[in-house]
Amino acid sequence: MKKILMAMYLIGGLAMLFSCNDDSSSYPTPSDIDNLKATPGPGQITLSWTTPADENLYYVQVEYSIEATGKSYRKQVSQYASELVIDNLLQKYGEIDFTVQVFNRGNTAGPSHQITAQAEKASPTFGTPVKLTLDGKKIWTNAPFPTRPVTTLVDGDITNFFHSQWQTTVAMPHYLVIDLGEEVSAIKFRSTNTNRPADSSWKTINLYTSDDYNPAQWFDGVKFINGDSVDISQAGTHKETTLTELPDGTSEVYNSEIIPLSKPSRYLWFEVTETTKGTSYFALGELEIYKCSMVVPE
């Protein structure tokens, strides 16, 4: 019996010894971070810092609250991290105060730091692109060539291709105006060059949109512009983007990124300002346009 009691005391003593050794006070004071910065981005803020060289730091804790939602957050990253991305933010939340603090292995806190930042406007999100059914009779150009009409752009046959006027000079830029059939908030397009190596394709294009279009006034497919420059802003257009370095290869396909429009629009204008072979005309095998739903978080 005495031996059993002695063993129990011994075990208890060892347990107390290990417990004391594991006390948080046995760990060194956590080493502090340096150079704390807050870098705003679309819908996010990135906190970054310089980590210390020693191993006294175990983790970094970040606490913040969003007044607009009434929610508070606490995030922790290991001693090996030197930044933390705070996402799912909106610019309209305003300035957010962050408290950044270091801890050692015993969960003892070191110095805390405060920093304030505001996220940039969150980027929109897009749904799956859906191909639009385009009517070849509702595509117009300022430089029509009778034997290679715009209707061939949407006939599904690359051997039937569009070619802008080349026999009679029509000053650049050359235009394609397309009735999308409905208002769309974002688009992407897929163009296919002709299957003839000698053809000059579009290289640099500006994309415009408009709410309406009057073929009798603008590029009715019959009347030439007589080489005069055209101010398409008079048609109520709005410039959306510029695309450069489009491919020159035979039958080569170009897939654009999704392009969010400044507002829902029905008419899309392609302004060709430069061609792949430097000519004052261009050819194109096929053109497909896709609509994309768009969610703007703010």
NORQUI-V984036 format. One record per backbone hydrogen bond with DSSP energy under -1.0 kcal/mol. CO is the residue of the C=O (numbers start at 1). NH is the residue of the N-H. Records with the same first field share a line. If there is no record, write none. Layout:
BEGIN
CO = NH / NH
END
This chain:
BEGIN
1 = 5
2 = 6
3 = 7
4 = 8
5 = 9
6 = 10
7 = 11
8 = 12
9 = 13
10 = 14
11 = 15
12 = 16
13 = 17
14 = 18
15 = 19
16 = 20
17 = 21
18 = 22
20 = 23
23 = 26
24 = 27
34 = 50
37 = 48
39 = 46
41 = 44 / 120
43 = 89
44 = 41
45 = 86
46 = 39
47 = 84
48 = 37
50 = 34
58 = 79
59 = 103
60 = 77
61 = 101
62 = 75
63 = 99
64 = 73
66 = 70
71 = 66
73 = 64
75 = 62
77 = 60
78 = 81
82 = 49
84 = 47
86 = 45
90 = 93
91 = 94
96 = 117
98 = 115
99 = 63
100 = 113
101 = 61
102 = 110
103 = 58 / 59
104 = 107
108 = 104
111 = 102
113 = 100
115 = 98
117 = 96
120 = 43
125 = 295
130 = 291
135 = 138
138 = 179
140 = 177
143 = 165
145 = 148
148 = 163
149 = 152
150 = 153
151 = 154
153 = 287
157 = 160
162 = 284
174 = 272
176 = 270
177 = 140
178 = 268
184 = 265
185 = 261
186 = 292
187 = 259
188 = 290
189 = 256
190 = 288
191 = 254
192 = 285 / 286
194 = 251
196 = 199
200 = 283
201 = 276
203 = 246
204 = 273 / 274
205 = 243
206 = 271
207 = 240 / 241
208 = 269
209 = 238
210 = 267
214 = 217 / 218
225 = 228
230 = 232
231 = 234
232 = 235
233 = 236
238 = 209
241 = 207
243 = 205
249 = 252
252 = 193
254 = 191
259 = 187
265 = 184
266 = 180
267 = 210
268 = 178
269 = 208
270 = 176
271 = 206
272 = 174
274 = 203 / 204
275 = 278
282 = 164
284 = 162
286 = 192
288 = 190
289 = 132
290 = 188
291 = 130
293 = 127
295 = 125
END
